Amino acid sequence: EIFAALADPVRVRFVRELPHGSECSGKTLASKLGVSLALLSHHAKILVASGLVRKRKEGQTTYYSADRAILKASVDGLL
């Protein structure tokens, strides 16, 4: 499921753009990636379902953060 979530280049960029140890708003992330909020939401849903990304809502704003431990464990499992 992890690798399927990362099969799309936009989702790889999504994870890479998330700052280490902090959050990024959906609006800021969509701007960085050059995609609409609707498309960001689509990709975020897949990444959250895989466990690679966490999502937190505060009012109308959604914040995303990466769970890099899951990504590292998945990659380490290949070696």
ROROTOR-468597 format. One line per 5 residues: number of its first residue (from 1); their letters; for each residue x, y, z of N, C-alpha, C. Coordinates in steps of 0.001 Angstrom, whole numbers, plus 500000, padded with zeros to 6 digits. Atoms other than C-alpha are relative to their C-alpha. Example, Ala and Ser with C-alpha at 12.3 -4.5 7.8 and 13.67 -1.06 7.14 Angstrom:
% residues 2
1) AS) 500890/498810/500000/512300/495500/507800/500900/501200/500000 | 499180/498810/499940/513670/498940/507140/499230/501090/500730
END
This chain:
% residues 79
1) EIFAA) 500826/498803/500000/500000/500000/500000/500875/501267/500000 | 499082/498854/499955/502921/502359/500743/500515/500324/498599 | 499414/499778/501318/504489/501883/497328/498936/500361/498967 | 501101/499613/500892/501131/502105/495565/499668/501485/500207 | 500276/498583/499715/500576/505453/497302/501063/500900/499380
6) LADPV) 498900/499205/500559/503963/506648/496037/500203/499773/498507 | 499877/500308/501431/503363/505422/492474/499745/501225/499120 | 500299/498785/500763/502243/508898/491390/501035/501077/500336 | 498980/498971/499746/504879/511653/490980/499508/501167/500857 | 500530/498907/499181/502584/514256/492554/500010/499600/501472
11) RVRFV) 500007/500454/498606/502273/512151/495707/501418/499921/500557 | 498603/500003/499556/506054/511712/495892/500409/501431/500350 | 499682/498591/499738/506445/515495/495640/499266/500503/501242 | 500812/499648/498830/503674/515906/498238/500778/499654/501266 | 499275/500453/498809/505631/513868/500798/501320/500757/500150
16) RELPH) 498714/499297/499949/508938/515533/499892/499857/501452/500437 | 500218/498595/499653/507478/519032/500329/499614/500212/501459 | 500381/499846/498595/506263/518336/503858/501253/500199/500843 | 498814/499735/499189/508722/519843/506344/500216/498920/501061 | 499674/500991/498961/510511/517492/508722/499539/500512/501364
21) GSECS) 500399/499691/498634/508872/517494/512135/498972/501102/500166 | 501047/498991/499852/506176/520069/511378/498918/499781/498948 | 501149/500127/500886/502978/520617/509438/500023/501055/498902 | 500171/499045/501096/502011/522381/506236/498508/500033/499668 | 501424/499896/500336/498567/523710/505360/499765/499491/498577
26) GKTLA) 500358/500484/501328/496774/522258/502365/500145/501088/498945 | 499913/498890/500947/496622/525672/500697/501456/500277/499623 | 498575/499769/500259/500383/526209/501045/500583/498864/499176 | 499488/501168/500701/501128/522684/499869/499515/499972/498551 | 500541/499965/501368/498834/522993/496829/500741/501034/499166
31) SKLGV) 499264/498956/500703/500604/526209/495887/501413/499539/499642 | 498643/500506/500251/504053/524608/496220/500024/498958/498884 | 500061/501079/500988/502980/521661/494076/499413/500459/498667 | 500613/499501/501226/501146/523778/491515/498753/499220/499606 | 501235/500749/500257/497882/521823/491874/498846/500697/500718
36) SLALL) 501182/499446/499341/494333/522733/492860/499813/499337/501367 | 500301/500601/498700/493061/522130/496380/499231/498688/499835 | 500755/501235/500246/490692/519497/494960/500944/498852/499654 | 499049/501050/500367/493567/517558/493380/500891/499648/501189 | 499202/500266/498805/495647/517941/496540/499225/499091/500953
41) SHHAK) 500844/500802/499115/492754/516521/498552/499917/498550/499527 | 500038/501345/500577/492526/513528/496203/501278/499230/500355 | 498726/500661/499713/496220/512721/496609/500202/499820/501501 | 499859/500085/498547/496141/513434/500353/499216/498809/500551 | 500838/501118/499528/493337/510892/500839/500747/498670/499846
46) ILVAS) 499248/501233/500259/495514/508151/499329/501195/499900/500942 | 498826/499995/499125/498589/509165/501335/499623/499789/501467 | 500469/500186/498623/496627/509353/504598/499577/498550/500210 | 500437/501399/499890/495070/505922/503955/501188/499047/500097 | 498809/500864/499955/498565/504460/503451/500775/500157/501298
51) GLVRK) 499286/499750/498751/499771/505931/506749/501220/500897/499843 | 498820/499160/500233/502500/508037/505128/499799/501446/500449 | 500303/498610/499678/500760/511327/505884/498897/500035/501051 | 501039/499755/498995/498768/512539/508881/499286/501304/499646 | 500841/498842/500332/495954/515060/508556/499361/500510/501285
56) RKEGQ) 500629/499376/498841/494678/517523/511142/499206/501210/499523 | 500854/498864/500370/491781/519966/510753/499962/500979/501164 | 500169/498922/499029/491666/523287/512521/499108/501031/499341 | 500977/499140/500679/488550/525189/511585/499827/499527/498568 | 500137/500342/501414/488431/525268/507791/501321/499559/499373
61) TTYYS) 498674/500297/500539/492158/524648/507391/500430/498579/500344 | 499457/501341/499798/493673/521200/506941/501518/500089/499979 | 498540/500041/499898/497265/520593/507985/500469/498571/499786 | 499437/501310/500289/499414/517709/506773/501407/499896/500567 | 498635/500286/499562/502535/516126/508230/500350/498587/499544
66) ADRAI) 499543/501301/500493/504635/513175/507085/500388/499095/501152 | 499520/501007/499051/505200/509992/509053/501187/499317/499334 | 498791/500489/500677/508744/509417/507859/500476/498662/500551 | 499614/501297/499422/509215/506436/510208/499392/498856/499192 | 500653/501035/500815/506708/504421/508144/500707/499876/498654
71) LKASV) 499292/500022/501284/508463/505401/504922/501359/499325/500149 | 498677/500590/499770/511869/504494/506344/499890/498493/500237 | 500174/501428/499711/510615/501145/507666/499669/499227/498725 | 500363/500654/501250/509142/500307/504255/501212/499839/499091 | 498802/500050/500843/512345/501151/502410/501029/499050/500595
76) DGLL) 499047/500891/499344/514518/499359/504981/499608/498535/499810 | 500490/501357/500190/512330/496279/504525/500371/499419/498644 | 499601/500464/501326/513413/496095/500885/501467/499541/499958 | 498554/500254/500035/517111/495895/501715/500402/498765/500776
END
